[in-house]
Amino acid sequence: MGRSFDIAIIGAGVGGLAAATLLRRAGHRVVVYERFAAARPIGSGLMLQPTGLAALERLGLRASIEALGARIDRLHGLNARGGLVFDLNYADLDPAFYAIGIHRTALHAALWGAFAESGAAIETGWTIVDIGTGADGRARLIDDGGRTSPGFELIVDASGARSSLRRLATQSKARPFAYGAVWASIPDLAVAPATLAQRYVAARIMIGHLPVGRISADSAPLAAFFWSLKPAEHPAWRTGFDDWRKQVAQLWPALAPVVAPLGPDDFTLATYMQFTARRPFRGPLALIGDAAHATSPQLGQGANSALLDALALGDALDATGDMAQALDLYARLRRKHVRFYQFASAAMTPFFQSDSRLLAEVRDLAFHRLKIIPWLRREMLRTLAGLKTGLVASATPGELAGTARAASNVGVDALVPMG
């Protein structure tokens, strides 16, 4: 057990709340700084992979999340000609594996409940723009109004893909993707039960439907609906919404009753970027989640990775009383997994969201056929489940979530995965 630290966490999203809860439970003094007047989720739904579920198990939240969410057993995708592009079932890798589709509001509520019970503090209405150093040598947060926080020994940036502070930790630059998406929460009419279902028209159009369960025990089941869109084309999409709605009904008739009552204001535009910090810390600043590694949601790993980051940071601090050593250990614990999924997401995205006809043809011809080869099928499933740590390496959900680390008192070197 390392000594306790004074820790500030920027952002009350998935990674920030998870990190705050874990660190406070470990005996650290924790304050979360949130830019909104009240912490709230942004977005529709997401998938919790076996890795994310293992992380929630360590937080004591898996059962409550599974009770609200929708079990997802497979990924199924068809092209415009009805040709099969994807049909991957988690159980083909391990009968115990599945994902959970969850609405962000339900996930946030569960994380918020654990955070509130932990005794960590929160300060709202702080838009952090810089870090300064006090006379005592401790780091202080500076907001856009010039306010300065008390001193901290560690600042954890969990503020997301558009972090204003990661420039202080890395010289890496973000690269925006040409395509984003519009998202909406819709009633789940059992269009595709237990399935992340997708339809593709070349690589220019991707429609997705993901059951996400209920926001609360007494609410109706929902699904997340998304449509690929270039951010620059968003105004034209809004103007031509009626024609777009007809296009959706033509491409996917089962969704016609769902989109019929919707208007453009029911959708949120999401933009994506590729960013990877070569080293996710510098001095007293550590980056977690999208602040450390942002990419497209093509492989559905964002929230899962943020949870794994929070666990790894907590375990690293627990293993040593030296801050510099702890942050170096945190980076080593996450390096291989993060690097693989940053590479894989960037490589896969143009096959599904781009203007390339060639890549779409390659996808349609090859992707489903690749699974005929047993080894490739396993690797595709391991990639989907969030288990890969390299081109030919993988780990179990428990290994990635540090379940064994939490249950043992091994030394620092033994915490670092060998694969």
C-alpha positions, 0 to 999 in steps of 0.5 A: 500500500502506497501513501495517500495523495492529494489528487484533483480529477478534471471531468466527471465522465466515465473515467473521471468518476471511476478514478475518483471512486477508486482513488478515494476508496484507496484512502487518497484525498480526491476532488473532482472539478467539473465544468458544468453546473451539475455533472451530467452525461453527454451522448446516447448509448455505448457498449460495455465489452467484457473488459469494461464489465470486468472493470465494473466488477471491481467497482462493484457495479456490474450487477446493477449495470447489467440489470438496466442494460441490454445484453449484446451477443453479436455484431451483424452488418450487411452492405447495400446489396444485402451481403454479409459483412460481419456476423461475429458472436462473442460466444464463439470465443468464450460462452461466458463472453457478451457485451452490454449495451447501456445508455450513458445516463444509466451508466453515469447514474451508477458511477455517480452513486458509487462516487457519492458513497466514496466520500470524494468531493466535487467542485462544479462550474470550473472550466480548467485551462491551465496548471500553475505551481504554488509556493509550496511546489504543489500543482494548482488548477486555473480556470477560465475566470482566473480562479486557482484551486488549492494545491495537489500532488497529482492532477488527473485529466479525464476531460475527454477528447478535447482536453485543453491540458494534454498539451502540457503532457505531450507534443502529440497532435490530434487528427480529426476524422473526415466523418462523424455521426448523428446519434439519437436515443429511440424506442427499442422496437426489437429490430435487432435483439441482442445485436449491434446491427449495422448497414453500409452503403459503400463507406459513405453511409453507415447506419447503426442500431444498438439496444441499450436497455433502460435508463431506470428500472421503470422506464421503457427500453431504448436503442441508440441509432446512428448515421455516419455524416461529415460534420461539414454536411450537418447543416444540409442534412438538417435542411433535407431531413425529410428526404433523409428520413425516406432514405433511412426507411428505404435502406432499412425498412424496419426502422421506418416507424422509429425515425418517422416521429423524429426531427433533426433536433432529436439528434446530436452531432458527434465528431471524432479525432485520432490522438495518442499520447506517447507518454500519458503523463508529465510532472504531476499531470496524468491523462486518462480516457479520451484525453490520453487516447481518442479515436473513432468509436468503430471498435467500441472501446472508448468507455471500456478503455477509460475504465481500464485506465482508472483501474491501472492508475489506482493500482499503480498508486497503490503499489508505490509511495513514489509519484513518478514511479507510480505514473511510469507504472500506470503508463506501462500497464496500459501501453500495449492495450492502448497502442493496439486499439489506437492502431486498429481503430484508425486502420479500420475506420476508413473501411466504414467511414470514408469516400473510398470505393476501393476500401468498401469493396475490399471490406465487402469481399473479404471481411466475412470470408476471413472468419473461415480461417479459425485463427483469424476468426478468433482474432477478430472476436478478441479484437471486438471483445477488447482483449488484444494487446498486440497483433498476435497477443491478447489477455483475459478481461480479468487480466486487463482489468487488474483483477489479480492485481487487486487481489494480491500484494505483489511487487511493482514489477509483477504488476506489468503484463508480460504478453 
